[in-house]
Amino acid sequence: MNSMFKKSLCTMLAALTALPLFYVPASSKVMAANDAVINVTSPKQVIRGFGGMTHSGWIGDLTASERETAFGNGPNQLGFSVLRIPIDENKNNWQREVDTAKKAIEHGAIVFASPWNPPTDMTELVTIGTTSGGGSTYEAESSTTLTGAVAGSSLTGYTGSGYVTFQNASGSAVQWNTILIGSTGTKNIKIRYSLPSGTSNLDVYVNGTLALSNVPFEATGSGNTWKDKSIQVPMVNGTSTLKLVTTGTGGPNIDNINVTAYTQITQAKRLKYDKYAAYAQYLNEFDTFMKNNGVNLYAISVQNEPDYAHDWTWWSPEEMLRFMKENAGSINNRVIAPESFSYVKNMSDPILNDPQALANMDILGAHTYGTQYSDFPYPLFEQKGAGKELWMTEVYYPNSETNSADRWPEALGVAEHMYNAMVEGNFQTYVWWYIRRHYGPIKEDGTISKRGYSMAHYSKFVRPGDVRVDATKNPANGVYVSAYKGENNKIVIVAINKNTSGVNQRFTVQNGTASAVSSWVTDSTRNLAAGSALQISGNGFSADLPAQSVTTFVVQP
């Protein structure tokens, strides 16, 4: 992102991540319905680490004390094991990222680098026109409010479990309640519909305000024939609603909507096509410079957010594919691509589907701004990405509001976001945006925030090389569990309780042993506080998960 503005995320994930703003004492406990079973012989992904970014040119470098807080793993330290740094387009600025990178490596962290722009002489301005990414799809029949409308499934060709039919010529409505918007601006809404004959008009409301009147939907010829209608509406970052209302002519059958970024760009910066080889060499020069200054980079990215490049260099999926096929192989380090701003799959699908480009990609990198949890899985990567790594290389969550870092239980959402990145996304890293910021893991005064402590429940205990293992993901309503196997068969369990009352949860180790367990908890009043001793019984243990809390358990074999 640029130095003045970082795109905002949804303030909450509505029903998925909304957390009541009050606390119920842990004495009000319920028993979990099911054991959380940790199967240590069912491995998932290898964890590379957790961390964040420094960008000295935009907000200044970390101080010596802040470096220790970030990358040390003692008391009142975060234990971060990943650092991301920028590759400046001006070689004279490369030196300013060295000191923090060296300290991170000294503490055992890995360091990777991402460029925002090539050198000026390698770029040109081109007319791009209207662009939109892959976006997120929301079904009409689920997580919606229906007024004078019903869900149906008798037609064919729909997606999901059905579609919605309007019952009245006027006043019937379908409203999507949890549309996640990662940045304020114009959005493209693609409405999938069917209409046997005639033309129907619908009004469009965004967050309760009329945005478009009498949008026409032309006949598709049959109820079983589905077409797309695209409209553009302004939306703000956060969780938004969108409502379609009949206006006197009835309405079409509505299957789903797809929401994407929409940008009318008259000119954008682009890497000149005849400079691809020179750009690869430029990345090599940065790699060599850092190595000569004591920093062995783990990997180099091709481009930061090529599909959100309002203030930096824009790449189309086709251009990224060409570079990956023809030039990425000459980079003398592991290559990260494409680092889409919202895990837009149409940026990475072409790479996965091209054997030559795929051979030149070592790590598929993605940012998850505004990405729904349902879009975290990536079946095509699971199918074709054997031998490749999958990294989440930038996010802040759920917002960047001033002095938001200590708000609880909002900060608990960071732990849940990390859980979903690990469990649903199978990511091997989780990398925050600015390490030190008023909404970050370290606040401007150099102290750890509530968001930072939520991150520390993973970063201090789940270390590079540990392996996530299968665990009962959701043993009780509002309880989320992930588990990791580490050195000497140590097991780390991270358990999140979003409920406003405590939960007594049993954890059972399957195909392994448990001889002792330690715990640490963060809730509204405590920050990574050590828990009392827990009794091992039947190769497991029971523990109280306080209301709106995250707890890390370390189980010794």
C-alpha positions in Angstrom: 0.0 0.0 0.0 1.1 3.6 -0.3 2.4 5.7 2.5 -0.7 7.9 3.1 -3.5 5.4 2.9 -4.0 1.7 3.4 -7.2 0.1 2.2 -9.6 -0.7 5.0 -11.1 -4.0 5.8 -14.5 -5.0 6.9 -15.1 -3.9 10.5 -16.5 -7.3 11.4 -17.4 -10.5 9.6 -21.0 -9.9 10.7 -22.5 -13.2 11.8 -19.2 -15.0 11.4 -17.0 -12.7 13.4 -19.2 -10.2 15.2 -18.4 -10.3 18.9 -20.7 -8.8 21.6 -19.0 -6.0 23.5 -19.6 -7.3 27.0 -18.0 -9.9 29.2 -19.6 -12.7 31.2 -17.5 -14.1 34.1 -15.9 -17.5 33.4 -17.9 -19.0 36.3 -20.9 -19.1 33.9 -19.7 -22.1 32.0 -21.3 -24.6 29.7 -20.0 -28.1 28.9 -18.7 -28.6 25.3 -20.8 -31.1 23.4 -17.8 -32.9 21.9 -14.2 -33.6 22.7 -11.6 -31.8 20.6 -9.6 -34.7 19.2 -6.0 -34.0 18.2 -4.8 -36.6 15.7 -1.0 -36.2 15.8 -0.5 -38.8 12.9 -2.7 -36.8 10.5 -0.3 -34.0 9.2 -1.4 -31.0 7.3 0.9 -28.1 6.2 4.3 -27.2 7.5 4.3 -23.8 9.2 7.0 -21.3 8.1 6.0 -18.7 10.6 4.1 -15.6 11.7 5.1 -12.0 11.5 4.7 -8.7 9.8 6.2 -5.9 7.7 8.4 -3.0 8.1 8.6 -0.1 5.6 11.1 2.4 6.7 10.5 4.8 3.8 6.8 5.2 4.7 6.6 5.1 8.5 10.2 4.8 9.7 12.1 1.8 10.9 11.6 -0.2 14.1 13.7 1.0 17.0 16.2 -1.4 18.6 13.8 -2.1 21.4 10.9 -2.7 19.0 13.0 -5.2 17.1 13.5 -7.2 20.3 9.8 -7.0 21.1 8.8 -8.2 17.6 11.4 -11.0 17.1 12.5 -12.0 20.5 10.6 -14.8 22.2 11.0 -14.0 25.9 8.5 -12.3 28.2 6.7 -9.4 26.7 7.9 -10.3 23.2 5.9 -11.6 20.2 8.2 -14.3 18.9 7.6 -13.3 15.2 9.5 -15.6 12.8 8.7 -13.9 9.5 9.7 -10.4 8.3 8.5 -8.8 5.1 10.5 -5.8 3.7 10.0 -3.7 0.5 12.2 -3.6 -2.5 12.5 0.1 -3.3 12.7 1.3 -6.9 15.7 3.5 -5.9 18.8 1.5 -5.0 20.0 4.3 -2.8 17.2 3.4 -0.4 18.0 -0.3 0.0 20.3 0.1 3.0 17.5 1.4 5.3 15.8 -2.1 5.5 19.0 -3.9 6.5 19.2 -3.3 10.3 15.8 -4.7 11.2 16.2 -7.6 8.7 19.6 -8.6 10.3 18.0 -8.5 13.8 15.1 -10.7 12.6 17.5 -13.2 11.2 19.6 -13.1 14.3 16.5 -14.3 16.2 15.9 -17.1 13.7 13.2 -15.4 11.5 13.0 -15.6 7.7 13.0 -12.5 5.6 11.3 -12.0 2.2 10.9 -8.9 0.1 8.2 -7.5 -2.2 8.5 -4.7 -4.8 5.9 -2.0 -5.3 7.5 -0.5 -8.4 10.4 -1.3 -10.8 12.9 1.6 -11.5 11.2 4.5 -13.3 13.1 3.8 -16.5 11.5 0.4 -16.7 7.9 1.6 -16.6 5.4 3.3 -18.8 1.9 4.8 -18.5 -0.8 2.9 -20.4 -4.5 3.2 -20.6 -6.2 0.3 -18.7 -9.9 1.1 -18.8 -12.4 -0.7 -16.6 -11.1 -3.6 -14.6 -12.4 -5.9 -11.9 -11.1 -8.9 -10.1 -12.6 -12.3 -9.4 -14.5 -11.1 -6.3 -16.7 -13.0 -3.9 -20.0 -14.8 -4.7 -23.0 -14.6 -2.4 -25.9 -17.0 -3.0 -29.4 -15.5 -2.9 -31.0 -18.4 -1.0 -28.7 -18.3 2.0 -27.7 -15.6 4.6 -30.3 -13.3 3.1 -33.5 -11.6 4.2 -36.5 -12.3 2.0 -39.5 -10.0 1.8 -42.3 -11.3 -0.3 -39.9 -13.7 -1.9 -39.2 -17.4 -1.5 -36.3 -19.8 -2.1 -36.8 -22.4 -4.7 -35.0 -25.3 -6.3 -37.3 -26.7 -9.0 -35.4 -25.0 -11.9 -32.1 -26.3 -13.2 -28.7 -24.7 -13.8 -28.5 -22.7 -10.6 -25.5 -22.7 -8.2 -25.6 -23.3 -4.5 -28.7 -24.9 -3.0 -31.3 -22.9 -4.9 -32.4 -19.4 -6.0 -34.9 -16.8 -5.0 -38.2 -16.0 -6.7 -40.1 -12.7 -6.1 -43.8 -13.2 -5.3 -45.1 -9.7 -5.8 -44.9 -7.3 -8.7 -43.9 -4.5 -6.3 -42.2 -4.5 -2.9 -40.7 -8.0 -3.0 -37.1 -8.0 -2.0 -34.0 -10.1 -1.4 -31.3 -8.6 0.8 -27.7 -9.8 1.3 -26.6 -8.9 4.8 -22.9 -9.7 5.0 -21.1 -8.4 1.9 -17.5 -7.9 2.8 -15.9 -4.9 1.3 -12.1 -4.5 1.5 -11.8 -0.9 0.3 -14.1 2.1 -0.2 -15.0 2.7 -3.9 -17.1 1.7 -6.8 -17.9 -2.1 -6.9 -19.1 -4.2 -9.8 -22.2 -6.3 -8.8 -22.8 -9.2 -11.2 -26.3 -10.6 -10.7 -27.0 -14.1 -12.0 -30.6 -14.4 -13.0 -33.2 -16.1 -15.2 -36.4 -14.6 -16.7 -38.5 -16.5 -19.2 -40.0 -13.5 -21.0 -40.4 -9.7 -20.9 -38.4 -7.2 -18.9 -38.4 -6.7 -15.2 -37.0 -3.7 -13.3 -35.5 -3.7 -9.9 -34.4 -1.0 -7.5 -31.0 -1.5 -5.8 -30.3 -0.4 -2.3 -26.9 -0.3 -0.6 -26.9 -0.1 3.2 -30.5 1.0 3.1 -30.0 3.8 0.6 -31.3 3.7 -2.9 -28.4 3.4 -5.2 -30.0 2.6 -8.6 -33.6 2.9 -9.8 -35.5 0.6 -12.2 -32.5 -1.5 -13.4 -33.8 -3.5 -16.3 -33.4 -7.3 -16.6 -34.0 -8.6 -20.0 -35.6 -12.0 -20.7 -33.2 -15.0 -20.8 -35.7 -17.2 -22.7 -36.3 -19.8 -20.0 -36.3 -20.1 -16.2 -33.5 -22.7 -16.7 -31.4 -20.3 -18.7 -29.2 -18.1 -16.5 -27.4 -14.9 -17.5 -25.4 -12.1 -15.8 -26.4 -8.5 -15.3 -23.6 -6.2 -14.1 -24.2 -2.9 -12.3 -21.9 -0.6 -10.5 -22.6 0.9 -7.1 -20.5 2.8 -4.5 -19.7 0.8 -1.3 -17.6 1.5 1.8 -15.1 -0.7 3.6 -16.6 -3.1 6.1 -19.7 -5.2 6.1 -22.4 -3.9 3.7 -26.0 -4.9 2.7 -27.4 -4.9 -0.8 -31.1 -5.3 -1.6 -33.0 -5.9 -4.8 -36.6 -4.7 -4.8 -39.4 -5.2 -7.4 -40.9 -2.0 -8.7 -44.1 -3.0 -10.5 -43.0 -5.4 -13.2 -42.2 -8.4 -11.0 -38.7 -9.7 -11.0 -36.4 -12.4 -12.4 -35.2 -15.5 -10.5 -32.1 -14.5 -8.6 -29.3 -17.1 -8.3 -26.4 -15.2 -6.8 -24.4 -12.0 -6.9 -20.7 -11.6 -7.4 -19.0 -8.6 -5.9 -15.7 -7.4 -7.3 -13.4 -4.4 -7.3 -14.2 -2.0 -10.1 -11.7 0.7 -11.2 -12.0 3.1 -14.0 -8.4 3.9 -14.7 -7.4 6.2 -17.5 -3.7 5.6 -17.1 -1.7 3.1 -15.0 1.9 2.3 -14.5 3.1 -0.9 -16.3 6.4 -2.7 -16.6 7.6 -2.2 -20.2 7.4 -5.5 -22.1 11.0 -5.2 -23.3 12.2 -4.7 -19.7 11.0 -8.0 -18.2 14.5 -9.5 -18.3 16.0 -6.3 -16.8 13.5 -6.3 -14.0 14.3 -9.9 -13.1 18.0 -8.8 -12.9 17.0 -5.8 -10.7 15.4 -8.2 -8.3 18.6 -10.3 -8.3 20.6 -7.1 -7.6 18.5 -6.5 -4.5 19.0 -10.1 -3.4 22.7 -9.8 -3.8 22.8 -6.4 -2.0 21.0 -7.8 1.0 23.2 -10.9 1.1 26.3 -8.8 1.0 24.9 -6.9 4.0 24.3 -10.0 6.1 20.7 -10.7 5.1 20.0 -14.0 3.2 16.5 -13.5 1.9 14.3 -16.5 2.0 12.3 -15.4 -1.1 11.5 -12.5 -3.5 8.1 -11.5 -4.7 7.5 -10.4 -8.3 5.0 -7.6 -7.3 3.0 -6.4 -4.4 -0.8 -6.5 -5.2 -0.6 -6.3 -9.0 -4.4 -6.2 -9.1 -4.8 -3.2 -6.7 -2.2 -1.0 -8.1 -3.7 2.5 -7.9 -0.4 4.0 -6.7 2.1 1.4 -8.0 2.7 -0.9 -10.9 -0.3 -2.7 -12.4 -0.1 -6.2 -13.9 -2.8 -8.1 -15.7 -3.1 -11.8 -15.2 -1.7 -12.3 -18.7 1.3 -10.1 -18.0 2.0 -11.9 -14.7 1.8 -15.2 -16.5 4.2 -14.1 -19.2 6.8 -12.9 -16.7 6.5 -16.2 -14.7 7.0 -18.3 -17.8 9.7 -16.3 -19.5 11.7 -14.5 -16.8 11.0 -15.7 -13.2 13.3 -18.7 -13.8 16.3 -16.3 -13.9 15.6 -15.0 -10.3 18.3 -16.4 -8.0 16.0 -17.1 -5.1 12.6 -18.6 -4.3 9.9 -16.7 -6.2 6.7 -15.5 -4.7 3.7 -14.7 -6.9 1.2 -13.1 -7.5 0.3 -11.5 -4.1 -3.2 -10.6 -5.1 -4.7 -8.0 -2.7 -7.8 -10.1 -2.0 -6.8 -13.7 -2.9 -8.3 -13.2 -6.3 -7.9 -16.5 -8.0 -7.9 -15.2 -11.6 -4.4 -13.8 -10.8 -3.0 -17.2 -9.8 -5.1 -19.7 -11.7 -3.2 -19.0 -15.0 0.1 -19.7 -13.2 -1.2 -23.0 -11.7 -2.5 -24.1 -15.1 0.7 -23.4 -17.0 3.4 -26.0 -16.3 6.3 -23.7 -17.2 5.1 -20.8 -15.1 4.3 -23.1 -12.2 7.8 -24.5 -12.4 9.2 -21.0 -11.8 6.9 -20.3 -8.8 8.1 -21.5 -5.5 5.5 -19.8 -3.2 2.0 -18.8 -4.0 1.5 -15.5 -2.1 -1.8 -13.9 -1.3 -3.3 -11.1 0.7 -6.7 -11.6 2.3 -8.2 -8.1 2.5 -12.0 -8.6 2.4 -11.7 -12.3 1.5 -14.5 -14.4 2.9 -13.5 -17.4 4.9 -15.4 -19.5 2.4 -12.9 -18.3 -0.2 -9.8 -19.3 1.8 -9.7 -22.9 0.4 -8.0 -23.1 -3.0 -8.9 -26.5 -4.7 -6.8 -25.7 -7.8 -3.7 -25.2 -5.6 -4.4 -28.4 -3.8 -4.7 -30.1 -7.2 -1.6 -28.6 -8.9 0.6 -27.0 -6.3 2.5 -30.1 -5.1 5.9 -29.1 -3.9 4.9 -25.4 -3.7 4.3 -23.3 -0.6 1.2 -21.3 0.1 1.7 -18.0 2.1 -0.6 -15.3 3.4 1.8 -12.4 2.9 -0.2 -9.4 4.0 -3.3 -8.4 5.9 -4.5 -6.3 8.8 -7.8 -7.3 10.4 -10.5 -6.3 10.9 -9.8 -2.6 10.3 -7.2 0.2 10.5 -9.2 2.6 12.7 -7.2 4.9 14.9 -6.2 3.4 18.2 -8.2 0.2 17.5 -5.4 -2.2 18.5 -6.6 -2.8 22.1 -10.4 -3.0 21.5 -11.7 -6.2 22.9 -13.3 -8.5 21.9 -12.6 -7.0 18.4 -9.0 -8.0 18.8 -10.1 -11.6 19.4 -11.1 -11.6 15.7 -7.4 -11.5 14.8 -7.0 -14.9 16.5 -10.0 -16.2 14.6 -8.7 -14.8 11.3 -5.4 -16.6 11.9 -7.3 -19.8 12.8 -9.1 -19.7 9.4 -5.9 -18.9 7.5 -4.3 -22.0 9.0 -7.2 -24.4 9.0 -9.4 -23.4 6.1 -6.8 -21.8 3.9 -3.9 -24.1 4.7 -1.5 -21.1 4.6 2.0 -21.7 5.9 2.6 -18.1 7.0 0.5 -15.3 8.4 2.0 -11.9 7.8 0.6 -8.7 9.2 1.0 -5.3 7.5 2.9 -2.8 9.6 4.4 -4.4 12.7 4.3 -1.1 14.6 1.1 1.0 14.0 -1.8 2.3 16.0 -3.8 -0.7 14.8 -1.0 -3.2 14.7 0.6 -5.8 17.0 3.0 -3.2 18.4 1.5 0.2 19.2 3.2 3.5 18.5 4.6 3.6 22.1 6.4 0.3 21.5 4.1 -1.9 23.6 2.2 -5.0 22.5 -1.4 -4.5 21.8 -4.4 -6.8 22.3 -4.2 -7.6 18.6 -0.5 -8.5 19.1 -1.2 -10.7 22.0 -3.8 -12.6 19.9 -1.1 -13.1 17.3 1.3 -14.2 20.0 -0.9 -17.2 20.9 0.4 -18.6 17.6 3.7 -16.9 17.0 5.3 -17.6 20.3 4.4 -21.3 20.4 4.0 -22.5 16.9 7.5 -22.3 15.6 9.0 -22.6 12.0 9.0 -26.2 10.9 6.1 -27.3 13.1 3.3 -29.1 11.3 -0.4 -28.5 11.7 -2.2 -31.7 12.5 -5.8 -32.6 12.3 -8.0 -31.4 15.2 -11.8 -31.1 15.7 -12.3 -27.7 14.3 -15.5 -26.7 16.0 -16.1 -28.9 19.0 -18.7 -26.6 20.5 -20.7 -23.6 19.2 -18.4 -20.6 19.1 -15.3 -22.7 19.9 -12.5 -23.0 17.3 -9.5 -25.3 17.7 -6.3 -25.8 15.7 -3.3 -28.0 16.7 0.4 -28.2 15.7 3.1 -30.8 16.3 6.5 -29.5 17.1 10.0 -30.5 18.2 10.2 -33.7 20.3 6.5 -34.4 19.6 5.4 -31.4 21.6 1.8 -30.4 20.7 0.5 -26.8 20.6 -3.3 -26.3 20.7 -4.8 -22.9 20.1 -8.5 -22.7 21.3 -10.7 -19.7 20.7 -14.0 -19.2 22.6 -16.1 -16.4 21.0 -19.0 -17.0 23.4 -20.0 -14.6 26.1 -19.9 -17.4 28.6 -17.1 -19.8 29.5 -16.9 -23.3 28.0 -15.4 -26.4 29.6 -13.7 -28.2 26.8 -12.0 -31.6 26.8 -9.0 -32.2 24.6 -7.9 -35.7 23.6 -4.6 -36.7 22.0 -5.1 -39.4 19.5 -2.2 -41.6 18.3 0.2 -39.8 20.6 0.8 -39.3 24.3 0.2 -36.5 26.8 2.1 -36.3 30.1 1.8 -32.6 31.0 0.1 -29.5 29.8 0.7 -25.8 30.3 -1.6 -23.0 29.2 -1.7 -19.2 28.5 -4.8 -17.1 28.0 -5.8 -13.7 26.7 -9.2 -12.2 27.4 -10.7 -8.8 28.2 -8.5 -8.4 31.3 -5.5 -10.7 30.7 -2.7 -10.7 28.2 -1.0 -14.1 27.6 -1.4 -14.9 31.3 -0.1 -18.3 32.4 -2.8 -20.6 33.5 -3.0 -23.0 36.4 -1.8 -26.6 36.2 -4.2 -29.0 34.4 -4.8 -32.7 35.2 -3.9 -35.3 32.5 -6.4 -38.1 32.3 -7.1 -40.7 29.6 -4.5 -39.2 27.3 -6.1 -35.8 27.4 -7.3 -33.0 29.7 -10.2 -30.7 30.3 -9.9 -27.0 30.5 -12.1 -23.9 31.1 -12.1 -21.6 28.1 -13.0 -18.1 29.5 -15.6 -16.0 27.7 -14.4 -14.3 24.6 -10.8 -15.6 24.9 -8.0 -17.3 23.2 -6.0 -20.0 25.0 -2.8 -21.8 24.0 -2.0 -25.2 25.4 1.4 -26.8 25.2 1.2 -30.5 25.6 4.3 -32.5 26.4 4.5 -36.2 25.2 
